Each structure stands twice: as C-alpha cells, then as structure tokens.
C-alpha cells in the first residue's frame, strides 16, 4: 500500500491525541518524536511515479 504521508499533519494529529492527557510540552514533543520514528522504522521508501 502506498500512502501520501504529510509529516506536518501527522505531528498535528498526534499532538491533538495526546494533549488531553495533561502532558507538558516536552513530553508531548517526545511522544510525537517517538511516533514519527515508529512510522519511519516500519516504512520503506517508494520511488515516485512519473
């Protein structure tokens, strides 16, 4: 499956999900960073279609 991944939108979605948990800004940044790392580790690059 090929998806069009927008890193900025992904980060925003993660922030919206964890904000209600009452984490401080540093903790939220760590969660976002770890989530992005998990996506990168579980994905593989795809050559763009022409």
mmJSON file of the N, C-alpha and C atoms, coordinates in Angstrom:
{"data_MODEL":{"atom_site":{
"group_PDB":["ATOM","ATOM","ATOM","ATOM","ATOM","ATOM","ATOM","ATOM","ATOM","ATOM","ATOM","ATOM","ATOM","ATOM","ATOM","ATOM","ATOM","ATOM","ATOM","ATOM","ATOM","ATOM","ATOM","ATOM","ATOM","ATOM","ATOM","ATOM","ATOM","ATOM","ATOM","ATOM","ATOM","ATOM","ATOM","ATOM","ATOM","ATOM","ATOM","ATOM","ATOM","ATOM","ATOM","ATOM","ATOM","ATOM","ATOM","ATOM","ATOM","ATOM","ATOM","ATOM","ATOM","ATOM","ATOM","ATOM","ATOM","ATOM","ATOM","ATOM","ATOM","ATOM","ATOM","ATOM","ATOM","ATOM","ATOM","ATOM","ATOM","ATOM","ATOM","ATOM","ATOM","ATOM","ATOM","ATOM","ATOM","ATOM","ATOM","ATOM","ATOM","ATOM","ATOM","ATOM","ATOM","ATOM","ATOM","ATOM","ATOM","ATOM","ATOM","ATOM","ATOM","ATOM","ATOM","ATOM","ATOM","ATOM","ATOM","ATOM","ATOM","ATOM","ATOM","ATOM","ATOM","ATOM","ATOM","ATOM","ATOM","ATOM","ATOM","ATOM","ATOM","ATOM","ATOM","ATOM","ATOM","ATOM","ATOM","ATOM","ATOM","ATOM","ATOM","ATOM","ATOM","ATOM","ATOM","ATOM","ATOM","ATOM","ATOM","ATOM","ATOM","ATOM","ATOM","ATOM","ATOM","ATOM","ATOM","ATOM","ATOM","ATOM","ATOM","ATOM","ATOM","ATOM","ATOM","ATOM","ATOM","ATOM"],
"id":[1,2,3,4,5,6,7,8,9,10,11,12,13,14,15,16,17,18,19,20,21,22,23,24,25,26,27,28,29,30,31,32,33,34,35,36,37,38,39,40,41,42,43,44,45,46,47,48,49,50,51,52,53,54,55,56,57,58,59,60,61,62,63,64,65,66,67,68,69,70,71,72,73,74,75,76,77,78,79,80,81,82,83,84,85,86,87,88,89,90,91,92,93,94,95,96,97,98,99,100,101,102,103,104,105,106,107,108,109,110,111,112,113,114,115,116,117,118,119,120,121,122,123,124,125,126,127,128,129,130,131,132,133,134,135,136,137,138,139,140,141,142,143,144,145,146,147,148,149,150],
"type_symbol":["N","C","C","N","C","C","N","C","C","N","C","C","N","C","C","N","C","C","N","C","C","N","C","C","N","C","C","N","C","C","N","C","C","N","C","C","N","C","C","N","C","C","N","C","C","N","C","C","N","C","C","N","C","C","N","C","C","N","C","C","N","C","C","N","C","C","N","C","C","N","C","C","N","C","C","N","C","C","N","C","C","N","C","C","N","C","C","N","C","C","N","C","C","N","C","C","N","C","C","N","C","C","N","C","C","N","C","C","N","C","C","N","C","C","N","C","C","N","C","C","N","C","C","N","C","C","N","C","C","N","C","C","N","C","C","N","C","C","N","C","C","N","C","C","N","C","C","N","C","C"],
"label_atom_id":["N","CA","C","N","CA","C","N","CA","C","N","CA","C","N","CA","C","N","CA","C","N","CA","C","N","CA","C","N","CA","C","N","CA","C","N","CA","C","N","CA","C","N","CA","C","N","CA","C","N","CA","C","N","CA","C","N","CA","C","N","CA","C","N","CA","C","N","CA","C","N","CA","C","N","CA","C","N","CA","C","N","CA","C","N","CA","C","N","CA","C","N","CA","C","N","CA","C","N","CA","C","N","CA","C","N","CA","C","N","CA","C","N","CA","C","N","CA","C","N","CA","C","N","CA","C","N","CA","C","N","CA","C","N","CA","C","N","CA","C","N","CA","C","N","CA","C","N","CA","C","N","CA","C","N","CA","C","N","CA","C","N","CA","C","N","CA","C","N","CA","C","N","CA","C"],
"label_alt_id":[null,null,null,null,null,null,null,null,null,null,null,null,null,null,null,null,null,null,null,null,null,null,null,null,null,null,null,null,null,null,null,null,null,null,null,null,null,null,null,null,null,null,null,null,null,null,null,null,null,null,null,null,null,null,null,null,null,null,null,null,null,null,null,null,null,null,null,null,null,null,null,null,null,null,null,null,null,null,null,null,null,null,null,null,null,null,null,null,null,null,null,null,null,null,null,null,null,null,null,null,null,null,null,null,null,null,null,null,null,null,null,null,null,null,null,null,null,null,null,null,null,null,null,null,null,null,null,null,null,null,null,null,null,null,null,null,null,null,null,null,null,null,null,null,null,null,null,null,null,null],
"label_comp_id":["UNK","UNK","UNK","UNK","UNK","UNK","UNK","UNK","UNK","UNK","UNK","UNK","UNK","UNK","UNK","UNK","UNK","UNK","UNK","UNK","UNK","UNK","UNK","UNK","UNK","UNK","UNK","UNK","UNK","UNK","UNK","UNK","UNK","UNK","UNK","UNK","UNK","UNK","UNK","UNK","UNK","UNK","UNK","UNK","UNK","UNK","UNK","UNK","UNK","UNK","UNK","UNK","UNK","UNK","UNK","UNK","UNK","UNK","UNK","UNK","UNK","UNK","UNK","UNK","UNK","UNK","UNK","UNK","UNK","UNK","UNK","UNK","UNK","UNK","UNK","UNK","UNK","UNK","UNK","UNK","UNK","UNK","UNK","UNK","UNK","UNK","UNK","UNK","UNK","UNK","UNK","UNK","UNK","UNK","UNK","UNK","UNK","UNK","UNK","UNK","UNK","UNK","UNK","UNK","UNK","UNK","UNK","UNK","UNK","UNK","UNK","UNK","UNK","UNK","UNK","UNK","UNK","UNK","UNK","UNK","UNK","UNK","UNK","UNK","UNK","UNK","UNK","UNK","UNK","UNK","UNK","UNK","UNK","UNK","UNK","UNK","UNK","UNK","UNK","UNK","UNK","UNK","UNK","UNK","UNK","UNK","UNK","UNK","UNK","UNK"],
"label_asym_id":["A","A","A","A","A","A","A","A","A","A","A","A","A","A","A","A","A","A","A","A","A","A","A","A","A","A","A","A","A","A","A","A","A","A","A","A","A","A","A","A","A","A","A","A","A","A","A","A","A","A","A","A","A","A","A","A","A","A","A","A","A","A","A","A","A","A","A","A","A","A","A","A","A","A","A","A","A","A","A","A","A","A","A","A","A","A","A","A","A","A","A","A","A","A","A","A","A","A","A","A","A","A","A","A","A","A","A","A","A","A","A","A","A","A","A","A","A","A","A","A","A","A","A","A","A","A","A","A","A","A","A","A","A","A","A","A","A","A","A","A","A","A","A","A","A","A","A","A","A","A"],
"label_entity_id":["1","1","1","1","1","1","1","1","1","1","1","1","1","1","1","1","1","1","1","1","1","1","1","1","1","1","1","1","1","1","1","1","1","1","1","1","1","1","1","1","1","1","1","1","1","1","1","1","1","1","1","1","1","1","1","1","1","1","1","1","1","1","1","1","1","1","1","1","1","1","1","1","1","1","1","1","1","1","1","1","1","1","1","1","1","1","1","1","1","1","1","1","1","1","1","1","1","1","1","1","1","1","1","1","1","1","1","1","1","1","1","1","1","1","1","1","1","1","1","1","1","1","1","1","1","1","1","1","1","1","1","1","1","1","1","1","1","1","1","1","1","1","1","1","1","1","1","1","1","1"],
"label_seq_id":[1,1,1,2,2,2,3,3,3,4,4,4,5,5,5,6,6,6,7,7,7,8,8,8,9,9,9,10,10,10,11,11,11,12,12,12,13,13,13,14,14,14,15,15,15,16,16,16,17,17,17,18,18,18,19,19,19,20,20,20,21,21,21,22,22,22,23,23,23,24,24,24,25,25,25,26,26,26,27,27,27,28,28,28,29,29,29,30,30,30,31,31,31,32,32,32,33,33,33,34,34,34,35,35,35,36,36,36,37,37,37,38,38,38,39,39,39,40,40,40,41,41,41,42,42,42,43,43,43,44,44,44,45,45,45,46,46,46,47,47,47,48,48,48,49,49,49,50,50,50],
"pdbx_PDB_ins_code":[null,null,null,null,null,null,null,null,null,null,null,null,null,null,null,null,null,null,null,null,null,null,null,null,null,null,null,null,null,null,null,null,null,null,null,null,null,null,null,null,null,null,null,null,null,null,null,null,null,null,null,null,null,null,null,null,null,null,null,null,null,null,null,null,null,null,null,null,null,null,null,null,null,null,null,null,null,null,null,null,null,null,null,null,null,null,null,null,null,null,null,null,null,null,null,null,null,null,null,null,null,null,null,null,null,null,null,null,null,null,null,null,null,null,null,null,null,null,null,null,null,null,null,null,null,null,null,null,null,null,null,null,null,null,null,null,null,null,null,null,null,null,null,null,null,null,null,null,null,null],
"Cartn_x":[0.84,0.0,0.898,0.584,1.315,0.405,0.949,0.177,0.946,0.213,0.813,0.945,2.161,2.404,2.789,2.035,2.31,2.802,4.114,4.713,4.128,3.898,3.35,1.947,1.115,-0.243,-0.207,0.706,0.855,1.2,2.179,2.582,1.408,0.651,-0.502,-1.551,-1.777,-2.752,-2.306,-1.026,-0.51,-0.656,-0.306,-0.443,-1.897,-2.832,-4.253,-4.688,-4.096,-4.468,-3.913,-2.691,-2.078,-2.311,-2.721,-2.947,-3.91,-5.019,-5.944,-5.349,-4.204,-3.601,-2.905,-2.8,-2.212,-0.689,-0.074,1.384,1.926,3.163,3.759,4.312,4.736,5.171,6.314,7.27,8.427,7.968,7.062,6.551,5.795,5.007,4.268,5.245,6.309,7.322,7.987,8.229,8.829,7.884,6.601,5.619,5.556,5.513,5.457,6.7,7.854,9.112,9.129,8.687,8.666,7.665,6.523,5.522,6.064,6.733,7.311,8.417,9.224,10.281,9.69,8.582,7.931,7.44,6.889,6.428,7.609,8.694,9.874,10.466,10.52,11.091,10.221,8.93,8.031,7.708,8.326,8.058,9.298,9.09,10.209,9.979,11.056,10.893,10.329,9.588,8.989,9.419,9.858,10.242,9.013,9.11,7.951,7.573,6.275,5.788,5.92,6.25,6.372,5.201],
"Cartn_y":[-1.162,0.0,1.242,2.191,3.452,4.544,5.322,6.43,7.726,8.802,10.127,10.647,10.634,10.96,12.428,13.153,14.556,14.634,14.808,14.785,15.863,17.049,18.137,17.789,17.226,16.848,15.704,14.753,13.627,14.137,15.047,15.597,16.304,17.053,17.764,16.797,15.708,14.704,14.057,13.742,13.132,14.11,15.373,16.387,16.481,16.489,16.556,15.347,14.185,12.972,12.968,13.469,13.367,14.597,15.703,16.931,16.703,15.973,15.758,14.938,14.321,13.503,14.343,15.645,16.524,16.51,16.095,16.068,17.484,17.698,19.01,19.051,20.224,20.417,19.472,19.305,18.418,16.973,16.52,15.152,14.952,15.943,15.857,15.765,16.57,16.522,15.15,14.532,13.196,12.158,12.249,11.317,11.47,12.708,12.969,12.408,12.643,12.152,10.625,9.967,8.509,7.942,8.596,8.141,8.258,9.375,9.569,8.554,8.271,7.274,5.892,5.553,4.264,4.168,5.253,5.264,5.064,5.773,5.655,4.257,3.655,2.305,1.249,1.471,0.457,0.702,1.712,2.06,1.844,1.799,1.722,2.754,3.352,4.376,3.795,4.633,4.234,5.25,4.759,5.673,6.404,7.695,8.455,8.028,8.044,7.704,8.905,8.689,9.779,9.779],
"Cartn_z":[0.0,0.0,0.0,-0.823,-0.89,-0.337,0.612,1.167,0.962,0.868,0.765,2.191,2.718,4.117,4.268,5.071,5.359,6.812,6.977,8.309,9.228,8.696,9.499,10.016,9.139,9.536,10.551,10.347,11.272,12.671,12.742,14.036,14.708,13.932,14.461,15.018,14.295,14.751,16.065,16.175,17.404,18.571,18.338,19.385,19.844,18.907,19.256,20.078,19.808,20.547,21.968,22.163,23.489,24.371,23.794,24.586,25.752,25.565,26.69,27.84,27.64,28.691,29.758,29.527,30.525,30.561,29.468,29.409,29.219,29.685,29.442,28.013,27.594,26.208,25.84,26.718,26.466,26.27,27.097,26.992,25.686,25.296,24.032,22.865,22.895,21.838,21.767,22.92,22.945,22.345,22.662,22.102,20.589,20.11,18.671,17.993,18.588,18.029,17.953,19.0,19.023,18.017,17.875,16.904,15.478,15.197,13.878,13.613,14.619,14.486,14.186,14.848,14.605,13.169,12.636,11.244,10.303,10.563,9.696,9.731,10.912,11.042,10.37,10.35,9.795,8.325,7.735,6.339,5.49,4.217,3.291,2.179,1.708,0.661,-0.629,-1.315,-2.595,-3.634,-4.788,-5.869,-6.378,-6.572,-7.073,-8.491,-8.736,-10.076,-10.983,-12.225,-13.187,-14.134],
"occupancy":[1.0,1.0,1.0,1.0,1.0,1.0,1.0,1.0,1.0,1.0,1.0,1.0,1.0,1.0,1.0,1.0,1.0,1.0,1.0,1.0,1.0,1.0,1.0,1.0,1.0,1.0,1.0,1.0,1.0,1.0,1.0,1.0,1.0,1.0,1.0,1.0,1.0,1.0,1.0,1.0,1.0,1.0,1.0,1.0,1.0,1.0,1.0,1.0,1.0,1.0,1.0,1.0,1.0,1.0,1.0,1.0,1.0,1.0,1.0,1.0,1.0,1.0,1.0,1.0,1.0,1.0,1.0,1.0,1.0,1.0,1.0,1.0,1.0,1.0,1.0,1.0,1.0,1.0,1.0,1.0,1.0,1.0,1.0,1.0,1.0,1.0,1.0,1.0,1.0,1.0,1.0,1.0,1.0,1.0,1.0,1.0,1.0,1.0,1.0,1.0,1.0,1.0,1.0,1.0,1.0,1.0,1.0,1.0,1.0,1.0,1.0,1.0,1.0,1.0,1.0,1.0,1.0,1.0,1.0,1.0,1.0,1.0,1.0,1.0,1.0,1.0,1.0,1.0,1.0,1.0,1.0,1.0,1.0,1.0,1.0,1.0,1.0,1.0,1.0,1.0,1.0,1.0,1.0,1.0,1.0,1.0,1.0,1.0,1.0,1.0],
"B_iso_or_equiv":[0.0,0.0,0.0,0.0,0.0,0.0,0.0,0.0,0.0,0.0,0.0,0.0,0.0,0.0,0.0,0.0,0.0,0.0,0.0,0.0,0.0,0.0,0.0,0.0,0.0,0.0,0.0,0.0,0.0,0.0,0.0,0.0,0.0,0.0,0.0,0.0,0.0,0.0,0.0,0.0,0.0,0.0,0.0,0.0,0.0,0.0,0.0,0.0,0.0,0.0,0.0,0.0,0.0,0.0,0.0,0.0,0.0,0.0,0.0,0.0,0.0,0.0,0.0,0.0,0.0,0.0,0.0,0.0,0.0,0.0,0.0,0.0,0.0,0.0,0.0,0.0,0.0,0.0,0.0,0.0,0.0,0.0,0.0,0.0,0.0,0.0,0.0,0.0,0.0,0.0,0.0,0.0,0.0,0.0,0.0,0.0,0.0,0.0,0.0,0.0,0.0,0.0,0.0,0.0,0.0,0.0,0.0,0.0,0.0,0.0,0.0,0.0,0.0,0.0,0.0,0.0,0.0,0.0,0.0,0.0,0.0,0.0,0.0,0.0,0.0,0.0,0.0,0.0,0.0,0.0,0.0,0.0,0.0,0.0,0.0,0.0,0.0,0.0,0.0,0.0,0.0,0.0,0.0,0.0,0.0,0.0,0.0,0.0,0.0,0.0],
"pdbx_formal_charge":[null,null,null,null,null,null,null,null,null,null,null,null,null,null,null,null,null,null,null,null,null,null,null,null,null,null,null,null,null,null,null,null,null,null,null,null,null,null,null,null,null,null,null,null,null,null,null,null,null,null,null,null,null,null,null,null,null,null,null,null,null,null,null,null,null,null,null,null,null,null,null,null,null,null,null,null,null,null,null,null,null,null,null,null,null,null,null,null,null,null,null,null,null,null,null,null,null,null,null,null,null,null,null,null,null,null,null,null,null,null,null,null,null,null,null,null,null,null,null,null,null,null,null,null,null,null,null,null,null,null,null,null,null,null,null,null,null,null,null,null,null,null,null,null,null,null,null,null,null,null],
"auth_seq_id":[1,1,1,2,2,2,3,3,3,4,4,4,5,5,5,6,6,6,7,7,7,8,8,8,9,9,9,10,10,10,11,11,11,12,12,12,13,13,13,14,14,14,15,15,15,16,16,16,17,17,17,18,18,18,19,19,19,20,20,20,21,21,21,22,22,22,23,23,23,24,24,24,25,25,25,26,26,26,27,27,27,28,28,28,29,29,29,30,30,30,31,31,31,32,32,32,33,33,33,34,34,34,35,35,35,36,36,36,37,37,37,38,38,38,39,39,39,40,40,40,41,41,41,42,42,42,43,43,43,44,44,44,45,45,45,46,46,46,47,47,47,48,48,48,49,49,49,50,50,50],
"auth_comp_id":["UNK","UNK","UNK","UNK","UNK","UNK","UNK","UNK","UNK","UNK","UNK","UNK","UNK","UNK","UNK","UNK","UNK","UNK","UNK","UNK","UNK","UNK","UNK","UNK","UNK","UNK","UNK","UNK","UNK","UNK","UNK","UNK","UNK","UNK","UNK","UNK","UNK","UNK","UNK","UNK","UNK","UNK","UNK","UNK","UNK","UNK","UNK","UNK","UNK","UNK","UNK","UNK","UNK","UNK","UNK","UNK","UNK","UNK","UNK","UNK","UNK","UNK","UNK","UNK","UNK","UNK","UNK","UNK","UNK","UNK","UNK","UNK","UNK","UNK","UNK","UNK","UNK","UNK","UNK","UNK","UNK","UNK","UNK","UNK","UNK","UNK","UNK","UNK","UNK","UNK","UNK","UNK","UNK","UNK","UNK","UNK","UNK","UNK","UNK","UNK","UNK","UNK","UNK","UNK","UNK","UNK","UNK","UNK","UNK","UNK","UNK","UNK","UNK","UNK","UNK","UNK","UNK","UNK","UNK","UNK","UNK","UNK","UNK","UNK","UNK","UNK","UNK","UNK","UNK","UNK","UNK","UNK","UNK","UNK","UNK","UNK","UNK","UNK","UNK","UNK","UNK","UNK","UNK","UNK","UNK","UNK","UNK","UNK","UNK","UNK"],
"auth_asym_id":["A","A","A","A","A","A","A","A","A","A","A","A","A","A","A","A","A","A","A","A","A","A","A","A","A","A","A","A","A","A","A","A","A","A","A","A","A","A","A","A","A","A","A","A","A","A","A","A","A","A","A","A","A","A","A","A","A","A","A","A","A","A","A","A","A","A","A","A","A","A","A","A","A","A","A","A","A","A","A","A","A","A","A","A","A","A","A","A","A","A","A","A","A","A","A","A","A","A","A","A","A","A","A","A","A","A","A","A","A","A","A","A","A","A","A","A","A","A","A","A","A","A","A","A","A","A","A","A","A","A","A","A","A","A","A","A","A","A","A","A","A","A","A","A","A","A","A","A","A","A"],
"auth_atom_id":["N","CA","C","N","CA","C","N","CA","C","N","CA","C","N","CA","C","N","CA","C","N","CA","C","N","CA","C","N","CA","C","N","CA","C","N","CA","C","N","CA","C","N","CA","C","N","CA","C","N","CA","C","N","CA","C","N","CA","C","N","CA","C","N","CA","C","N","CA","C","N","CA","C","N","CA","C","N","CA","C","N","CA","C","N","CA","C","N","CA","C","N","CA","C","N","CA","C","N","CA","C","N","CA","C","N","CA","C","N","CA","C","N","CA","C","N","CA","C","N","CA","C","N","CA","C","N","CA","C","N","CA","C","N","CA","C","N","CA","C","N","CA","C","N","CA","C","N","CA","C","N","CA","C","N","CA","C","N","CA","C","N","CA","C","N","CA","C","N","CA","C","N","CA","C"],
"pdbx_PDB_model_num":[1,1,1,1,1,1,1,1,1,1,1,1,1,1,1,1,1,1,1,1,1,1,1,1,1,1,1,1,1,1,1,1,1,1,1,1,1,1,1,1,1,1,1,1,1,1,1,1,1,1,1,1,1,1,1,1,1,1,1,1,1,1,1,1,1,1,1,1,1,1,1,1,1,1,1,1,1,1,1,1,1,1,1,1,1,1,1,1,1,1,1,1,1,1,1,1,1,1,1,1,1,1,1,1,1,1,1,1,1,1,1,1,1,1,1,1,1,1,1,1,1,1,1,1,1,1,1,1,1,1,1,1,1,1,1,1,1,1,1,1,1,1,1,1,1,1,1,1,1,1]
}}}
